[in-house]
Amino acid sequence: MRRLTLALLIATYLCLSLIVALTLWRNGSGWGVAVSALMGGLGLCLASHGMIMRFLEMRDLRGEVEAVRDAHKILLDQVVKIDGRVAIVARAIDADVTRSVALTDEVHMLEDLVHKMSRRLESQPATPYLAARAGHDVRPPMGLLEIVREALAENRVDLYLQPVVSLPQRRTVFYESFSRLRDPTGQIIMPAEYLSVAEPAGMVTAIDNLLLFRCVQIVRRLASQERRVGIFCNVSMASLGDDEFFPQFLELLRANRDLAPALIFEVSQAAFDARNSVQARNMGKLAELGFRFSLDKVTDLDLDLQDLSRSDVKFVRIAAQTLLDELTEIEDRLVLRSMPDLAAEDFALLMRRYGVELIAEKVENERQVVDILDLDIQLGQGNLFGEPRAIKDAVLAAAGPPPNTVVQLPLRRAAAG
């Protein structure tokens, strides 16, 4: 294309020079003048052509330089983006390393607890294992105490979660956790069965501690999914007063204090009322890290709300039927028998003034829902809203492996308790 353009320009210059030379010749000038004019015109045209061509080349060069600059700018943008991605990956690797260290600490603590429990059980006599609903032995000839010990040692402890919903929307805002043991055949051992031998043998602390670590794993899993749902996790006062366990557990929670908004420790009313100074002080240490407490198995509604507030108890769980059975009429006013001077519908409001939220648990039918809504209760739990469901090992594995990996049964249902 450039050659064709050059040929056309030269032809144009030649034609112009010839026209000028012929014009001079026709006006009486000699052939010499005409030839000189022709040659001069050609020289001038060629000089102009050189200038034009240099201008065009400079323009093309400037275009190429601008293109190189644009490409360089794009390259720099890509480098910046890659640096950002590398930084994100580096932070993720650092987070994984930190999480792995925390999980390693948990595994070591769990192993120490199981070994300690095993040594304690060596001197315990075997107890016949009878089914809770029948009067004869239905499993292999092994003592229940030995079965419980093996379930703990081999990590046959399942975590069950039951939703706690907001009322009246029925949106899940919390989960309550439960522990279930499995015998070698995979059958579930309910607390009513194993606690009768676990408590005298001092194994309740180990069971509670296993449940605590499972709850931490689930909270991490939910946090990774950006789900803002809290978990109630049972903790025994024996654990809070254990000189060996509690310092390690406190250190673990201090390193993971970001879990505080999502992890609520639950104790029974009887254990809370009977707590000693060491246990109360250790509850305060957890509260200083931002962790909250919940009171369950409440049978006495005449609560010391100031004491609950001082102890950072933020939730009280009362069975729906227990609440409804407390209702009575005095002088055409609906009140609670244990608090006759207070209108029944003001009970939940009074607790909120002390920073305590009331949860009506064991809700079984719609009529109970209507009644507890009349009492201005905003949180409910029970099989009506969702039964406890076992968490598969695959979910726990995503948050970190337990000390012993076992095959988990498929998702199961169980009654709360």
C-alpha positions as CSV (number, residue, x, y, z in Angstrom):
1,M,0.0,0.0,0.0
2,R,2.9,2.3,0.9
3,R,4.6,1.6,-2.5
4,L,1.4,2.4,-4.4
5,T,1.0,5.6,-2.6
6,L,4.7,6.6,-3.4
7,A,4.2,5.8,-7.1
8,L,1.0,7.9,-7.3
9,L,2.7,10.9,-5.5
10,I,5.7,10.7,-7.9
11,A,3.3,10.6,-10.9
12,T,1.5,13.6,-9.5
13,Y,4.8,15.6,-8.9
14,L,5.9,14.7,-12.5
15,C,2.5,15.9,-14.0
16,L,2.7,19.2,-12.1
17,S,6.3,19.8,-13.2
18,L,5.3,19.1,-16.9
19,I,2.3,21.4,-16.6
20,V,4.6,24.2,-15.3
21,A,7.2,23.6,-18.0
22,L,4.6,23.5,-20.8
23,T,3.0,26.7,-19.5
24,L,6.4,28.5,-19.6
25,W,7.1,27.2,-23.1
26,R,3.8,28.4,-24.5
27,N,4.3,31.8,-23.0
28,G,7.4,32.2,-25.1
29,S,10.0,30.9,-22.9
30,G,12.7,28.8,-24.4
31,W,13.1,25.1,-24.1
32,G,16.0,25.6,-21.7
33,V,13.8,27.6,-19.3
34,A,11.0,25.0,-19.6
35,V,13.4,22.1,-18.9
36,S,14.9,24.0,-16.0
37,A,11.5,24.7,-14.6
38,L,10.6,21.0,-15.0
39,M,13.7,19.9,-13.2
40,G,13.3,22.5,-10.4
41,G,9.6,21.5,-10.0
42,L,10.6,17.9,-9.7
43,G,13.3,18.7,-7.1
44,L,10.9,20.9,-5.0
45,C,8.2,18.2,-5.2
46,L,10.7,15.5,-4.1
47,A,11.8,17.6,-1.2
48,S,8.2,18.2,-0.1
49,H,7.6,14.5,-0.5
50,G,10.5,13.7,1.9
51,M,9.1,16.1,4.5
52,I,5.7,14.5,4.2
53,M,7.0,11.0,4.5
54,R,9.0,12.0,7.6
55,F,5.9,13.5,9.1
56,L,4.0,10.3,8.4
57,E,6.7,8.2,9.9
58,M,6.8,10.3,13.0
59,R,3.1,10.0,13.3
60,D,3.3,6.2,13.0
61,L,6.1,6.1,15.6
62,R,4.1,8.2,18.0
63,G,1.2,5.8,17.6
64,E,3.4,2.8,18.3
65,V,4.9,4.6,21.4
66,E,1.3,5.2,22.7
67,A,0.4,1.6,22.1
68,V,3.5,0.5,24.0
69,R,2.5,2.8,26.9
70,D,-1.0,1.5,26.9
71,A,0.3,-2.1,27.0
72,H,2.7,-1.2,29.8
73,K,-0.2,0.3,31.8
74,I,-2.3,-2.8,31.3
75,L,0.7,-4.9,32.3
76,L,1.1,-2.8,35.5
77,D,-2.6,-3.2,36.3
78,Q,-2.3,-7.0,36.0
79,V,0.8,-7.0,38.2
80,V,-1.1,-5.1,40.9
81,K,-4.0,-7.5,40.7
82,I,-1.7,-10.5,40.9
83,D,0.0,-8.9,43.9
84,G,-3.4,-8.5,45.5
85,R,-4.3,-12.1,44.9
86,V,-1.0,-13.3,46.2
87,A,-1.5,-11.3,49.4
88,I,-5.0,-12.8,49.8
89,V,-3.6,-16.3,49.3
90,A,-0.8,-15.6,51.8
91,R,-3.3,-14.4,54.4
92,A,-5.4,-17.5,53.8
93,I,-2.4,-19.7,54.3
94,D,-1.5,-17.8,57.5
95,A,-5.1,-18.3,58.7
96,D,-5.0,-22.0,57.9
97,V,-1.7,-22.4,59.8
98,T,-3.2,-20.6,62.8
99,R,-6.3,-22.7,62.6
100,S,-4.2,-25.9,62.3
101,V,-2.2,-24.9,65.4
102,A,-5.4,-24.3,67.3
103,L,-6.8,-27.7,66.2
104,T,-3.5,-29.4,67.2
105,D,-3.9,-27.8,70.7
106,E,-7.5,-29.1,70.9
107,V,-6.5,-32.6,69.9
108,H,-3.7,-32.7,72.5
109,M,-6.2,-31.5,75.2
110,L,-8.7,-34.1,74.1
111,E,-6.1,-36.9,74.2
112,D,-5.0,-35.8,77.7
113,L,-8.6,-35.8,78.9
114,V,-9.3,-39.3,77.5
115,H,-6.1,-40.7,79.0
116,K,-6.8,-39.2,82.3
117,M,-10.3,-40.7,82.2
118,S,-9.0,-44.1,81.2
119,R,-6.7,-44.2,84.2
120,R,-9.5,-43.2,86.5
121,L,-11.7,-46.0,85.1
122,E,-9.2,-48.8,85.6
123,S,-10.3,-49.2,89.2
124,Q,-14.0,-49.1,88.4
125,P,-16.1,-52.3,88.5
126,A,-18.1,-53.3,85.5
127,T,-21.8,-52.5,85.5
128,P,-24.4,-54.6,83.7
129,Y,-25.7,-52.8,80.6
130,L,-29.5,-52.9,80.6
131,A,-31.6,-51.2,78.0
132,A,-33.5,-48.1,79.2
133,R,-36.8,-49.5,78.0
134,A,-36.4,-53.2,78.7
135,G,-35.3,-55.3,81.7
136,H,-32.9,-57.6,79.9
137,D,-29.5,-57.3,78.4
138,V,-29.7,-56.5,74.6
139,R,-26.1,-55.8,73.8
140,P,-22.8,-57.7,74.0
141,P,-21.9,-58.8,77.6
142,M,-19.9,-55.7,78.4
143,G,-20.4,-53.3,81.4
144,L,-22.0,-50.0,80.6
145,L,-19.1,-48.2,82.2
146,E,-16.7,-50.0,79.8
147,I,-18.9,-49.2,76.9
148,V,-19.0,-45.5,77.8
149,R,-15.2,-45.5,78.3
150,E,-14.7,-47.1,74.8
151,A,-17.1,-44.7,73.2
152,L,-15.0,-41.8,74.5
153,A,-11.7,-43.4,73.8
154,E,-12.7,-44.3,70.2
155,N,-14.5,-40.9,69.6
156,R,-18.0,-42.4,69.3
157,V,-19.5,-39.2,70.6
158,D,-22.0,-37.5,68.3
159,L,-23.0,-33.9,68.3
160,Y,-26.7,-33.1,67.9
161,L,-28.1,-29.6,67.1
162,Q,-31.6,-28.4,67.7
163,P,-32.7,-24.9,66.4
164,V,-33.8,-22.1,68.6
165,V,-36.1,-19.8,66.6
166,S,-37.3,-16.2,66.9
167,L,-41.0,-15.8,67.5
168,P,-43.3,-15.3,65.7
169,Q,-41.1,-15.4,62.6
170,R,-39.7,-18.9,63.4
171,R,-36.3,-18.0,62.0
172,T,-33.4,-20.0,63.3
173,V,-31.1,-17.7,65.4
174,F,-29.4,-20.2,67.7
175,Y,-28.7,-24.0,68.0
176,E,-28.6,-26.0,71.2
177,S,-26.0,-28.8,71.2
178,F,-26.5,-32.3,72.7
179,S,-24.1,-35.2,73.1
180,R,-25.0,-38.8,72.3
181,L,-22.7,-41.9,72.6
182,R,-22.7,-44.9,70.4
183,D,-21.8,-48.5,71.4
184,P,-19.7,-50.8,69.1
185,T,-22.9,-51.8,67.2
186,G,-23.8,-48.2,66.4
187,Q,-26.8,-48.0,68.7
188,I,-27.4,-44.7,70.4
189,I,-26.8,-44.5,74.2
190,M,-29.0,-41.7,75.6
191,P,-27.9,-39.6,78.6
192,A,-30.6,-41.3,80.8
193,E,-28.6,-44.5,80.3
194,Y,-25.0,-43.5,80.5
195,L,-25.2,-40.7,83.1
196,S,-26.1,-43.2,85.8
197,V,-22.6,-44.7,85.6
198,A,-20.7,-41.7,84.1
199,E,-21.4,-39.3,87.0
200,P,-20.1,-41.7,89.8
201,A,-17.0,-42.5,87.6
202,G,-16.2,-38.8,87.1
203,M,-16.6,-39.0,83.3
204,V,-19.2,-36.3,82.8
205,T,-16.4,-33.7,82.6
206,A,-14.7,-35.7,79.7
207,I,-18.1,-36.0,77.9
208,D,-18.8,-32.3,78.3
209,N,-15.3,-31.4,77.2
210,L,-15.6,-33.4,74.0
211,L,-18.9,-31.6,73.3
212,L,-17.3,-28.3,73.9
213,F,-14.6,-28.9,71.3
214,R,-17.2,-30.2,68.8
215,C,-19.1,-26.9,69.3
216,V,-16.0,-24.9,68.6
217,Q,-15.6,-26.8,65.4
218,I,-19.2,-26.1,64.3
219,V,-18.9,-22.4,65.2
220,R,-15.9,-22.2,63.0
221,R,-17.7,-24.0,60.2
222,L,-20.7,-21.6,60.4
223,A,-18.3,-18.6,60.5
224,S,-16.6,-19.7,57.3
225,Q,-20.0,-19.8,55.7
226,E,-20.8,-16.3,57.1
227,R,-23.8,-17.6,59.0
228,R,-24.4,-15.5,62.1
229,V,-25.9,-18.3,64.3
230,G,-24.9,-18.9,67.9
231,I,-24.6,-22.3,69.6
232,F,-25.5,-23.2,73.2
233,C,-23.0,-25.6,74.5
234,N,-23.4,-27.4,77.9
235,V,-20.5,-27.1,80.3
236,S,-20.4,-28.7,83.7
237,M,-19.4,-26.8,86.8
238,A,-16.8,-29.6,87.4
239,S,-15.1,-28.5,84.2
240,L,-15.1,-24.9,85.3
241,G,-13.5,-25.9,88.6
242,D,-11.0,-28.4,87.2
243,D,-7.5,-27.1,87.9
244,E,-6.0,-29.2,85.1
245,F,-8.5,-28.6,82.4
246,F,-9.7,-25.0,82.9
247,P,-6.3,-23.2,82.4
248,Q,-5.8,-25.0,79.1
249,F,-9.4,-24.3,78.0
250,L,-9.2,-20.7,79.0
251,E,-6.0,-20.3,76.9
252,L,-7.6,-21.9,73.9
253,L,-10.6,-19.6,74.2
254,R,-8.3,-16.6,74.6
255,A,-6.7,-17.4,71.3
256,N,-10.1,-17.8,69.7
257,R,-12.0,-15.0,71.4
258,D,-13.5,-14.0,68.0
259,L,-15.9,-17.0,68.7
260,A,-17.4,-15.2,71.7
261,P,-20.5,-13.8,70.0
262,A,-21.4,-17.2,68.6
263,L,-20.6,-19.6,71.6
264,I,-22.9,-19.5,74.7
265,F,-22.0,-21.8,77.6
266,E,-24.9,-23.4,79.3
267,V,-25.2,-24.6,83.0
268,S,-28.1,-26.0,84.9
269,Q,-29.9,-23.9,87.5
270,A,-29.0,-26.3,90.3
271,A,-25.3,-26.2,89.3
272,F,-25.3,-22.4,89.0
273,D,-26.9,-21.9,92.4
274,A,-24.5,-24.3,94.0
275,R,-21.3,-22.9,92.3
276,N,-18.3,-22.3,94.6
277,S,-16.0,-19.3,94.5
278,V,-13.5,-21.0,92.1
279,Q,-16.2,-21.8,89.6
280,A,-17.7,-18.3,89.9
281,R,-14.3,-16.7,89.4
282,N,-13.6,-18.9,86.3
283,M,-17.0,-18.0,84.9
284,G,-15.9,-14.3,85.3
285,K,-12.7,-15.0,83.4
286,L,-14.7,-16.4,80.4
287,A,-17.0,-13.4,80.6
288,E,-14.0,-11.1,80.4
289,L,-13.2,-12.7,77.0
290,G,-16.8,-11.8,75.9
291,F,-18.4,-15.3,76.3
292,R,-21.9,-15.5,77.6
293,F,-23.8,-17.9,79.7
294,S,-27.3,-19.5,79.7
295,L,-29.3,-21.2,82.4
296,D,-31.2,-24.3,81.6
297,K,-33.2,-27.0,83.5
298,V,-35.0,-24.1,85.3
299,T,-37.6,-25.2,87.7
300,D,-37.7,-22.3,90.2
301,L,-39.0,-19.1,88.4
302,D,-38.2,-16.9,91.4
303,L,-34.8,-15.9,89.9
304,D,-32.2,-13.6,91.3
305,L,-32.0,-11.4,88.2
306,Q,-29.3,-9.2,89.7
307,D,-27.1,-12.3,90.3
308,L,-27.7,-13.5,86.8
309,S,-26.8,-10.1,85.4
310,R,-23.5,-9.9,87.5
311,S,-22.6,-13.4,86.3
312,D,-23.2,-12.5,82.6
313,V,-26.1,-15.0,82.2
314,K,-27.8,-13.7,79.1
315,F,-30.3,-16.5,78.5
316,V,-32.7,-18.5,80.7
317,R,-34.3,-21.6,79.2
318,I,-37.6,-22.7,80.8
319,A,-39.9,-25.5,79.5
320,A,-43.0,-24.1,77.9
321,Q,-45.3,-26.3,79.9
322,T,-43.5,-25.3,83.2
323,L,-44.3,-21.7,82.3
324,L,-47.9,-22.4,81.5
325,D,-48.4,-24.5,84.6
326,E,-47.2,-21.5,86.7
327,L,-50.0,-19.3,85.3
328,T,-52.9,-18.5,87.7
329,E,-55.5,-15.7,88.1
330,I,-55.5,-13.4,91.1
331,E,-58.1,-10.7,91.1
332,D,-58.7,-11.0,87.4
333,R,-55.0,-10.7,86.7
334,L,-52.9,-13.5,85.1
335,V,-49.8,-13.9,87.2
336,L,-47.1,-16.5,87.9
337,R,-47.5,-18.5,91.1
338,S,-43.9,-17.8,92.2
339,M,-44.3,-14.1,91.4
340,P,-47.9,-13.1,92.2
341,D,-47.1,-9.3,92.3
342,L,-46.0,-9.3,88.7
343,A,-48.3,-9.6,85.7
344,A,-47.5,-12.8,83.7
345,E,-47.0,-10.9,80.4
346,D,-44.4,-8.6,82.2
347,F,-42.1,-11.5,83.3
348,A,-40.1,-11.7,80.0
349,L,-39.9,-7.8,79.9
350,L,-38.6,-7.7,83.4
351,M,-35.8,-10.2,82.5
352,R,-34.9,-8.1,79.5
353,R,-34.3,-5.1,81.7
354,Y,-31.6,-7.1,83.3
355,G,-30.2,-8.2,80.0
356,V,-31.6,-11.7,80.1
357,E,-33.6,-13.2,77.3
358,L,-36.2,-15.9,78.0
359,I,-36.3,-19.1,75.9
360,A,-39.4,-21.3,76.0
361,E,-38.1,-24.8,75.3
362,K,-39.8,-28.1,74.7
363,V,-42.6,-26.5,72.6
364,E,-44.6,-29.4,71.2
365,N,-47.8,-27.8,69.7
366,E,-49.3,-24.7,68.2
367,R,-51.4,-24.0,71.2
368,Q,-48.3,-23.6,73.4
369,V,-46.9,-21.1,70.8
370,V,-50.0,-18.9,71.1
371,D,-49.8,-19.0,74.9
372,I,-46.1,-18.1,75.1
373,L,-46.5,-15.3,72.5
374,D,-49.1,-13.9,74.9
375,L,-46.3,-13.8,77.5
376,D,-44.2,-11.7,75.2
377,I,-41.6,-14.5,74.8
378,Q,-39.5,-14.0,71.7
379,L,-37.4,-17.2,71.5
380,G,-38.7,-20.8,71.3
381,Q,-37.3,-24.3,71.0
382,G,-38.8,-27.7,70.6
383,N,-39.7,-30.5,68.3
384,L,-42.4,-28.3,66.8
385,F,-39.7,-26.1,65.3
386,G,-37.2,-28.8,64.5
387,E,-35.9,-32.0,66.2
388,P,-32.3,-32.5,67.2
389,R,-30.2,-33.7,64.3
390,A,-26.8,-35.4,64.3
391,I,-24.0,-33.5,62.6
392,K,-22.1,-35.7,60.1
393,D,-18.3,-36.1,60.5
394,A,-17.9,-34.5,57.1
395,V,-19.1,-31.2,58.5
396,L,-16.7,-31.5,61.5
397,A,-13.8,-32.5,59.3
398,A,-14.2,-29.3,57.3
399,A,-13.5,-27.4,60.5
400,G,-10.7,-29.8,61.6
401,P,-10.4,-33.5,62.4
402,P,-11.1,-34.9,65.8
403,P,-8.4,-37.0,67.5
404,N,-9.7,-40.3,66.2
405,T,-11.5,-40.5,62.8
406,V,-14.5,-42.8,62.8
407,V,-17.3,-43.6,60.4
408,Q,-20.3,-41.5,61.2
409,L,-23.8,-42.9,60.8
410,P,-26.2,-41.0,58.4
411,L,-28.2,-38.0,59.7
412,R,-30.4,-39.2,62.6
413,R,-33.1,-37.8,64.7
414,A,-33.4,-38.0,68.5
415,A,-35.5,-36.6,71.3
416,A,-34.0,-33.7,73.1
417,G,-32.7,-34.2,76.6
